[in-house]
Structure formats: C-alpha cells, structure tokens
Amino acid sequence: METWTVETADGGGRLELHSFRPARPTPVDGGTADGIPAKGGPPAAEAPGVVVIHGTLVTDALYRPFARKLSLLLSRPVHCYNRRGRAGSPPQPDGYSAATEISDLAAVMRATGSEDVVAHSYGGFVALQAARSMPIRRLVTYDAAVSLSGNLDHRWRPELEQAVTEGQLNHAWAHLVQGLATAGPVSYLPLGALRMLSILSARTNLGAEMRQLLPTAVAEMRAVLDANAEINDFTELTTPTLMLTGGWSPGYFADTGRQLAAAVPAIEFAVVPGQLHEGPIRPGKRLAVRMARFLNGTDRSIQSLGRRRRSR
C-alpha cells in the first residue's frame, strides 16, 4: 500500500489517498527505482486505475482490504481516498455539497489516471451524481444512497442534527441508526437501547471514530436530500453502471436501483444474496468478484439482462 495526497481543485487542502497495485510497473524515464515519480503520486506507465469511494461515518481504512482484493482480481491499480472531514483529508468546507465531492472525485481520478469507480452508500450517491457530468468508463455502486422524488425524506431525523449541535453524540448516533436502518436488526431497537449501544461502542476505536464523524454525517445527509432528483434526471446517463444491493440490505436501496434500471438503459441492477449493507467492508471476496467481472466486461448475466430489457 502506498500513501500519498492530491490537491483539491478549490484550494481547500490535500486529500489523503491509499493505493494498491498487483505488481510494480517497469521503471520509466522520470520515475524513481520503484516507478514512483519523484514528487509523489502514481507510478507512470500503468493500466488505468479504479477509485473506491467510501460511505458515511467511516474512513477509507475499512475499505483497504476490499481495494486490495479488487486490485488483485483486476490486475489493475485501485485507489481509495479519505473524503473531506476525516483522517488526513481537509475538513468539509462552508457550503459543502454534492458539488464538493464531485470536484474531489475528479481530482483523484486525474491524479491517479483512473477511469472506473466503485462506490458504497453515500459514495454511491457521489458517483452517480458525478457520472451525470464527468467521464467515467464504468461504475459500480453498492447500496447507493440516492434520493428519488423525496423517497429518503423520512429517513432524515431533525433530532440528529440537534443532538450533534448540543454534543449529545449517543442520542445522535441512535437517531442516525434508526433513521437509515443500515445496521440490520439492531436498527429497530428502541432509542434507549441504541444509546446504550453507542456508549458501549465508544470504548472501541471504531466506535469512537464513528462518534467523531457524526457532524460530517449531518452534512452528507443534507447533501443527499438537497440533491433530490427525479428519474428523468438520469436518463441521459451513458456510463455503463451496475447498481448492486445486498440481500439483507434495507429495501429502499433495492427500490431505487430497480427504478433507475427500468428507466435508464445504461444502468443495470442486481441483488447479491447474503450480503449486508456493509458488504464491501466485510470479509470474503464474493462482492469484489462480482464487481470485478462487471468492470472487466465479463459479467455475462448482467449484460444479457440489459439486452433483454432494452429489447422489450
């Protein structure tokens, strides 16, 4: 794994990146002995890469095993980066919106020489918005958090933002989990039980990190709702896109995927059995294999499904 940074287009700072490559390229003129340019960045003369966009309330650290698997399966470089507001990346700016994330994704793709994108949850929202205005060769989303015709409005809890403002982070975490229902059966526990779980999880490194990231989650949920779209807004999308959801993911992700796939020829939809919302950060490589096949153009079942649907 290589760690480096990319300058944001708005001068807000440098995004922290982590890159995985199946093998070192042959050194070329202008590079160091290991193929890394002297000023840092990706090696020269390598295959186009893939960028992984992580979800909310997490950093890219949880996605590094997944990125490594994907790199080995594709025999291509895979890059994951910390979005604004976490780890070594700059804070979310005033006026943060989907446009901020799209600009950052474009900067990362230029710097890494990447053409494809894999995105999870809020990252899927960012990627689909980006694909409407910038070139992406192929895109795979998993449980993309896209708001269509206000279908996610009821997932927003004003109590969440109020609790974060007042520093009541256990209360905020409970409302977030109940509202999004992405934590499996735990999501349906009473608020009191969820607050107790938050207190207990705060004793772990991951739990403590999630609490620190709650303010970024408020801004990101607002960005999703502010970018609320209609299905027709995606009909001009030309990037071949596979929208995946887990068999055990909340049903609203599947509803969105099916609606978009039915209306947009470039989009395919599929359910991956036995997968939870956090599928990309779970052990195993089933999900990575499915995504790699689509990115390589070898997922025949998805391709044939698309041809059948467009022929009707």
Order of alpha helices (4+ residues) and beta strands (2+ residues): beta-beta-beta-alpha-beta-alpha-beta-alpha-beta-alpha-alpha-alpha-alpha-alpha-beta-alpha-beta-alpha-alpha
